[in-house]
Structures are given as structure tokens and as C-alpha cells.
Amino acid sequence: MKRVSLALVACLVCAPAFGQLKLGASTDNLLEPERAFRFSAHALEGSAIEVAFDIADGYYLYRDRFRFSSEGNPGVHLGTPQFPRGLKHKDEFFGEVETYRQEVRIRIPVEGGGRFDLKVVSQGCADAGVCYVPMESKASLRLDGSAQAAAPRFSVYASDIDIARLFEGNFVIVLGGFLLFGLLLTFTPCVLPMIPILSGIIAGEGAELNKLRALALSLSYVLGMAIAYAAAASPQRSRAR
């Protein structure tokens, strides 16, 4: 009986430690807030802007925790944000709230024109039971007096969503980008093992090998690998959509 009592006491003492281990295991895999809630913003026609968040699986944003402000141009004033309908959620931290999952796009009317800095404050949580501190996101936008949307531009601060939007519908830029990045890839160390393999294929033809035959062998090897990698990547891209 004494041993049983000691075992029960030990379990009670160790319970908080096991709880912390379980919580630590669940929080180790949490995404950084910038990756869990991918932010982008762009100008629309009709003196308005659109703020978008792509939300990772297992995460959500609070509707009533959004804050919007403009900086750098006193002539620009933001109107009342137009939120889409969210999901009702009983939150252990804030009670009955409205949340967004997967994605949210918020339209904000704007008065004035010119370039300005948009500041967005948002807050979200993970289904694992961890809430992030409020996150601040910024974007530089431009509205001209004719209410035309600002043209996409390259920026070191652009998100992957902005870059994808820039390449949308422009086949020449997409093709040129693949060619450029493919050439840059040939200067990376991962390509070095292919050199002796390709050299062995060409040298195996013997003395009868000519330049045209060598070119054909090289193209068949490179194109074969390119097609195989493209075919392997296609299902991944389909699932990502």
C-alpha cells in the first residue's frame, strides 16, 4: 500500500512536467507569424486598396484584431474596411469571436492620391493552442489621381503573392525567368556530378563521334531530366492550388 501511495504521489508531481513536454512538442513545429499569415497588399481601381492574408492550415486570424493606418502622406485617408464574412469561433482567450481561415481579402476605400505606406496590425492563433502577439505588416502603395491601380513593381520586400501576380498572364516573362534561373542553376555545386555522367555517355560513343552526335546526346540527357523533374513537380503544384 505504501508503494502504491508513493507511485501516486510521483505521478502527481511529474504531471506538470509531462504537460510541459507535450506543449513543447506541439509548439516546436509552429510557423513564424510571417509564414503562417502571408501578407500582401495592392491598389485597386476606384480609389481603393486590397489587403490579403494567405493563412496556413491549422492557423486563423481574428476579425476584430485588424488595424489599418496610412503613413508618409498626409493627403491619404483610409475609409472603413470592408470585411468578408468570417467563421464563428468560441475562443478560450477572447470568447465569442469571428475568425478567418485559409485566406482573407479586405477592401479599403482610400481618399487622396500619391505614394503612401500602409501599416496593418493583425493577430492570429494556431489550433495547437498558441496565440501570436499582434503582427505589424507594411506595404508601399501608390494611387494616382485618376484612381488607377498602381502597376506591379519589383521590390526586395515583395511577397511571393506579389511576385506571382507580376508574372500572371505574361508568358514571355515566365519563359525568360525559367531560362535565366536555369542558367544560374548550372553554376551551383549540385550540377557538378552531372558532368562526369554526361562526359561518360558522350565518350562511350568512341572515335566515330562527331559534333552533331555529341549535341544530340547532350540534349537527350538534359531534356530527359528536365521533363522528368517537370512531371514530378506537376502533382505537387496541383495539390498546392
C-alpha positions as a LaTeX table, in Angstrom:
\begin{tabular}{lrrr}
\hline
Residue & $x$ (\AA) & $y$ (\AA) & $z$ (\AA) \\
\hline
Met1 & 0.00 & 0.00 & 0.00 \\
Lys2 & 2.87 & 2.31 & 0.83 \\
Arg3 & 4.43 & 1.67 & $-2.58$ \\
Val4 & 1.15 & 2.46 & $-4.34$ \\
Ser5 & 0.86 & 5.74 & $-2.42$ \\
Leu6 & 4.40 & 6.70 & $-3.36$ \\
Ala7 & 3.68 & 5.92 & $-7.03$ \\
Leu8 & 0.56 & 8.11 & $-6.99$ \\
Val9 & 2.47 & 10.97 & $-5.39$ \\
Ala10 & 5.23 & 10.65 & $-8.01$ \\
Cys11 & 2.66 & 10.75 & $-10.83$ \\
Leu12 & 1.05 & 13.87 & $-9.40$ \\
Val13 & 4.43 & 15.58 & $-9.03$ \\
Cys14 & 5.50 & 14.67 & $-12.58$ \\
Ala15 & 2.19 & 15.56 & $-14.26$ \\
Pro16 & 3.05 & 19.25 & $-14.78$ \\
Ala17 & 6.40 & 18.28 & $-16.29$ \\
Phe18 & 4.73 & 15.87 & $-18.75$ \\
Gly19 & 2.24 & 18.59 & $-19.64$ \\
Gln20 & 5.07 & 20.98 & $-20.41$ \\
Leu21 & 6.78 & 18.35 & $-22.57$ \\
Lys22 & 3.59 & 17.83 & $-24.54$ \\
Leu23 & 3.14 & 21.57 & $-25.03$ \\
Gly24 & 6.76 & 21.95 & $-26.06$ \\
Ala25 & 6.42 & 19.19 & $-28.63$ \\
Ser26 & 3.40 & 20.94 & $-30.16$ \\
Thr27 & 4.99 & 24.39 & $-30.21$ \\
Asp28 & 8.30 & 23.28 & $-31.72$ \\
Asn29 & 6.63 & 22.92 & $-35.13$ \\
Leu30 & 4.87 & 26.30 & $-35.11$ \\
Leu31 & 5.48 & 28.53 & $-38.11$ \\
Glu32 & 6.87 & 32.01 & $-37.84$ \\
Pro33 & 4.00 & 34.55 & $-37.98$ \\
Glu34 & 5.19 & 35.88 & $-41.35$ \\
Arg35 & 4.89 & 32.36 & $-42.80$ \\
Ala36 & 1.69 & 31.40 & $-41.02$ \\
Phe37 & $-0.03$ & 34.60 & $-42.19$ \\
Arg38 & 1.41 & 35.69 & $-45.55$ \\
Phe39 & 0.62 & 39.35 & $-46.12$ \\
Ser40 & 0.19 & 41.24 & $-49.40$ \\
Ala41 & $-1.48$ & 44.48 & $-50.47$ \\
His42 & $-2.11$ & 46.19 & $-53.79$ \\
Ala43 & $-4.08$ & 49.10 & $-55.23$ \\
Leu44 & $-7.40$ & 48.58 & $-56.99$ \\
Glu45 & $-9.32$ & 50.63 & $-59.50$ \\
Gly46 & $-11.79$ & 53.05 & $-57.99$ \\
Ser47 & $-9.67$ & 54.62 & $-55.21$ \\
Ala48 & $-9.38$ & 51.50 & $-53.09$ \\
Ile49 & $-6.78$ & 49.03 & $-51.92$ \\
Glu50 & $-6.97$ & 45.32 & $-51.11$ \\
Val51 & $-5.22$ & 43.69 & $-48.19$ \\
Ala52 & $-4.82$ & 39.92 & $-48.35$ \\
Phe53 & $-3.57$ & 37.26 & $-45.97$ \\
Asp54 & $-2.88$ & 33.69 & $-47.07$ \\
Ile55 & $-3.33$ & 31.65 & $-43.90$ \\
Ala56 & $-1.57$ & 28.33 & $-43.39$ \\
Asp57 & $-3.52$ & 25.21 & $-42.44$ \\
Gly58 & $-4.11$ & 24.98 & $-38.71$ \\
Tyr59 & $-3.99$ & 28.75 & $-38.17$ \\
Tyr60 & $-6.58$ & 31.53 & $-38.08$ \\
Leu61 & $-6.83$ & 35.33 & $-37.82$ \\
Tyr62 & $-9.21$ & 37.35 & $-35.64$ \\
Arg63 & $-11.55$ & 39.70 & $-37.49$ \\
Asp64 & $-11.73$ & 42.33 & $-34.77$ \\
Arg65 & $-7.96$ & 42.48 & $-34.23$ \\
Phe66 & $-7.22$ & 44.17 & $-37.57$ \\
Arg67 & $-6.00$ & 47.77 & $-37.55$ \\
Phe68 & $-5.19$ & 49.84 & $-40.64$ \\
Ser69 & $-3.36$ & 53.15 & $-40.97$ \\
Ser70 & $-1.53$ & 55.17 & $-43.64$ \\
Glu71 & 1.84 & 56.86 & $-43.19$ \\
Gly72 & 4.14 & 59.09 & $-45.19$ \\
Asn73 & 1.42 & 61.06 & $-47.00$ \\
Pro74 & $-0.96$ & 63.31 & $-45.02$ \\
Gly75 & $-3.19$ & 63.65 & $-48.10$ \\
Val76 & $-4.19$ & 59.97 & $-47.98$ \\
His77 & $-7.05$ & 58.88 & $-45.71$ \\
Leu78 & $-8.32$ & 55.33 & $-45.30$ \\
Gly79 & $-12.04$ & 54.63 & $-45.21$ \\
Thr80 & $-13.96$ & 51.94 & $-43.35$ \\
Pro81 & $-12.60$ & 48.46 & $-44.15$ \\
Gln82 & $-14.98$ & 46.06 & $-45.88$ \\
Phe83 & $-14.54$ & 42.67 & $-44.23$ \\
Pro84 & $-15.86$ & 39.41 & $-45.69$ \\
Arg85 & $-17.99$ & 37.13 & $-43.53$ \\
Gly86 & $-15.87$ & 35.05 & $-41.18$ \\
Leu87 & $-16.35$ & 31.90 & $-39.13$ \\
Lys88 & $-17.87$ & 31.96 & $-35.66$ \\
His89 & $-15.44$ & 30.66 & $-33.10$ \\
Lys90 & $-15.55$ & 30.26 & $-29.32$ \\
Asp91 & $-12.08$ & 31.31 & $-28.27$ \\
Glu92 & $-10.52$ & 30.49 & $-24.92$ \\
Phe93 & $-8.78$ & 33.87 & $-24.89$ \\
Phe94 & $-11.38$ & 36.29 & $-26.34$ \\
Gly95 & $-14.69$ & 34.43 & $-26.05$ \\
Glu96 & $-17.14$ & 34.51 & $-28.99$ \\
Val97 & $-15.22$ & 35.89 & $-31.99$ \\
Glu98 & $-15.20$ & 35.83 & $-35.78$ \\
Thr99 & $-12.15$ & 34.32 & $-37.46$ \\
Tyr100 & $-10.68$ & 33.72 & $-40.91$ \\
Arg101 & $-9.01$ & 30.57 & $-42.21$ \\
Gln102 & $-7.21$ & 29.75 & $-45.49$ \\
Glu103 & $-7.36$ & 33.33 & $-46.78$ \\
Val104 & $-8.97$ & 36.71 & $-46.23$ \\
Arg105 & $-9.18$ & 39.69 & $-48.58$ \\
Ile106 & $-10.18$ & 43.07 & $-47.18$ \\
Arg107 & $-11.12$ & 46.03 & $-49.37$ \\
Ile108 & $-10.40$ & 49.51 & $-48.01$ \\
Pro109 & $-11.59$ & 52.72 & $-49.73$ \\
Val110 & $-8.95$ & 55.47 & $-49.95$ \\
Glu111 & $-9.27$ & 59.23 & $-50.29$ \\
Gly112 & $-6.40$ & 61.10 & $-51.89$ \\
Gly113 & $-3.58$ & 60.03 & $-54.15$ \\
Gly114 & 0.16 & 59.54 & $-54.39$ \\
Arg115 & 2.51 & 57.12 & $-52.72$ \\
Phe116 & 1.96 & 56.15 & $-49.10$ \\
Asp117 & 2.90 & 53.43 & $-46.63$ \\
Leu118 & 0.14 & 51.13 & $-45.45$ \\
Lys119 & 0.50 & 49.67 & $-41.95$ \\
Val120 & $-1.63$ & 46.68 & $-40.98$ \\
Val121 & $-1.78$ & 45.20 & $-37.50$ \\
Ser122 & $-3.26$ & 41.72 & $-37.18$ \\
Gln123 & $-3.33$ & 38.89 & $-34.67$ \\
Gly124 & $-3.87$ & 35.19 & $-35.05$ \\
Cys125 & $-3.56$ & 31.85 & $-33.32$ \\
Ala126 & $-2.70$ & 28.24 & $-34.05$ \\
Asp127 & $-5.03$ & 25.31 & $-33.44$ \\
Ala128 & $-2.30$ & 23.96 & $-31.16$ \\
Gly129 & $-3.49$ & 26.48 & $-28.58$ \\
Val130 & $-0.81$ & 29.11 & $-29.03$ \\
Cys131 & $-1.63$ & 32.75 & $-29.87$ \\
Tyr132 & 0.82 & 35.11 & $-31.51$ \\
Val133 & 1.46 & 38.66 & $-30.39$ \\
Pro134 & $-0.04$ & 41.31 & $-32.74$ \\
Met135 & 1.87 & 41.31 & $-36.02$ \\
Glu136 & 2.70 & 44.50 & $-37.91$ \\
Ser137 & 2.89 & 44.36 & $-41.71$ \\
Lys138 & 3.79 & 47.20 & $-44.09$ \\
Ala139 & 3.48 & 47.82 & $-47.83$ \\
Ser140 & 4.35 & 50.78 & $-50.03$ \\
Leu141 & 1.45 & 51.61 & $-52.37$ \\
Arg142 & 0.68 & 54.28 & $-54.91$ \\
Leu143 & $-2.66$ & 55.72 & $-56.02$ \\
Asp144 & $-2.75$ & 58.35 & $-58.75$ \\
Gly145 & $-5.44$ & 60.96 & $-59.10$ \\
Ser146 & $-7.28$ & 59.05 & $-61.82$ \\
Ala147 & $-7.94$ & 56.16 & $-59.42$ \\
Gln148 & $-5.95$ & 53.69 & $-61.48$ \\
Ala149 & $-4.30$ & 50.83 & $-59.69$ \\
Ala150 & $-0.57$ & 51.07 & $-59.21$ \\
Ala151 & 1.37 & 48.90 & $-61.60$ \\
Pro152 & 3.21 & 45.92 & $-60.11$ \\
Arg153 & 6.88 & 46.60 & $-59.46$ \\
Phe154 & 9.90 & 44.64 & $-58.35$ \\
Ser155 & 10.84 & 45.11 & $-54.71$ \\
Val156 & 13.03 & 43.29 & $-52.22$ \\
Tyr157 & 10.06 & 43.50 & $-49.84$ \\
Ala158 & 7.60 & 41.88 & $-52.28$ \\
Ser159 & 5.91 & 38.70 & $-51.07$ \\
Asp160 & 5.60 & 35.54 & $-53.14$ \\
Ile161 & 1.98 & 36.54 & $-53.84$ \\
Asp162 & 3.10 & 39.85 & $-55.34$ \\
Ile163 & 5.72 & 38.11 & $-57.47$ \\
Ala164 & 3.17 & 35.56 & $-58.72$ \\
Arg165 & 0.76 & 38.39 & $-59.61$ \\
Leu166 & 3.54 & 40.17 & $-61.51$ \\
Phe167 & 4.15 & 37.11 & $-63.72$ \\
Glu168 & 0.46 & 36.34 & $-64.24$ \\
Gly169 & $-0.59$ & 36.32 & $-67.89$ \\
Asn170 & 2.87 & 37.21 & $-69.22$ \\
Phe171 & 4.22 & 34.12 & $-70.96$ \\
Val172 & 7.36 & 35.86 & $-72.25$ \\
Ile173 & 8.47 & 36.93 & $-68.76$ \\
Val174 & 7.71 & 33.48 & $-67.32$ \\
Leu175 & 9.68 & 31.72 & $-70.07$ \\
Gly176 & 12.57 & 34.17 & $-69.78$ \\
Gly177 & 12.58 & 33.75 & $-65.99$ \\
Phe178 & 12.85 & 29.97 & $-66.27$ \\
Leu179 & 15.70 & 30.33 & $-68.78$ \\
Leu180 & 17.58 & 32.83 & $-66.61$ \\
Phe181 & 17.20 & 30.85 & $-63.38$ \\
Gly182 & 18.08 & 27.65 & $-65.22$ \\
Leu183 & 21.34 & 29.18 & $-66.42$ \\
Leu184 & 22.13 & 30.40 & $-62.91$ \\
Leu185 & 21.44 & 26.90 & $-61.60$ \\
Thr186 & 24.22 & 25.47 & $-63.78$ \\
Phe187 & 26.78 & 27.36 & $-61.69$ \\
Thr188 & 25.73 & 25.67 & $-58.43$ \\
Pro189 & 27.70 & 22.71 & $-56.96$ \\
Cys190 & 24.73 & 20.34 & $-57.31$ \\
Val191 & 25.30 & 20.26 & $-61.08$ \\
Leu192 & 28.92 & 19.06 & $-60.82$ \\
Pro193 & 28.04 & 15.31 & $-60.53$ \\
Met194 & 26.26 & 15.53 & $-63.89$ \\
Ile195 & 29.47 & 16.49 & $-65.71$ \\
Pro196 & 31.26 & 13.09 & $-65.47$ \\
Ile197 & 27.98 & 11.27 & $-66.17$ \\
Leu198 & 27.36 & 13.22 & $-69.37$ \\
Ser199 & 31.03 & 13.02 & $-70.33$ \\
Gly200 & 30.92 & 9.24 & $-69.94$ \\
Ile201 & 27.86 & 8.98 & $-72.19$ \\
Ile202 & 29.49 & 11.06 & $-74.92$ \\
Ala203 & 32.90 & 9.38 & $-74.62$ \\
Gly204 & 31.26 & 5.96 & $-74.81$ \\
Glu205 & 30.40 & 6.59 & $-78.47$ \\
Gly206 & 34.05 & 6.05 & $-79.41$ \\
Ala207 & 36.06 & 7.54 & $-82.26$ \\
Glu208 & 33.10 & 7.77 & $-84.63$ \\
Leu209 & 31.51 & 10.51 & $-82.53$ \\
Asn210 & 31.01 & 13.85 & $-84.27$ \\
Lys211 & 29.84 & 17.23 & $-83.00$ \\
Leu212 & 26.23 & 16.75 & $-84.12$ \\
Arg213 & 26.01 & 13.38 & $-82.41$ \\
Ala214 & 27.52 & 14.81 & $-79.21$ \\
Leu215 & 24.98 & 17.65 & $-79.26$ \\
Ala216 & 22.10 & 15.21 & $-79.76$ \\
Leu217 & 23.28 & 13.03 & $-76.85$ \\
Ser218 & 23.65 & 16.07 & $-74.58$ \\
Leu219 & 20.19 & 17.38 & $-75.47$ \\
Ser220 & 18.55 & 13.99 & $-74.96$ \\
Tyr221 & 20.11 & 13.69 & $-71.50$ \\
Val222 & 19.31 & 17.25 & $-70.37$ \\
Leu223 & 15.78 & 17.32 & $-71.83$ \\
Gly224 & 15.02 & 13.89 & $-70.39$ \\
Met225 & 15.95 & 15.06 & $-66.90$ \\
Ala226 & 14.04 & 18.34 & $-67.34$ \\
Ile227 & 10.88 & 16.52 & $-68.42$ \\
Ala228 & 11.18 & 14.05 & $-65.54$ \\
Tyr229 & 11.54 & 16.85 & $-62.96$ \\
Ala230 & 8.67 & 18.81 & $-64.52$ \\
Ala231 & 6.41 & 15.74 & $-64.41$ \\
Ala232 & 7.35 & 15.10 & $-60.78$ \\
Ala233 & 6.62 & 18.71 & $-59.81$ \\
Ser234 & 3.23 & 18.92 & $-61.53$ \\
Pro235 & 1.27 & 16.91 & $-58.91$ \\
Gln236 & 2.84 & 18.98 & $-56.12$ \\
Arg237 & 1.73 & 22.20 & $-57.80$ \\
Ser238 & $-1.79$ & 20.85 & $-58.30$ \\
Arg239 & $-2.09$ & 19.99 & $-54.60$ \\
Ala240 & $-0.75$ & 23.43 & $-53.63$ \\
Arg241 & $-3.59$ & 25.07 & $-55.54$ \\
\hline
\end{tabular}
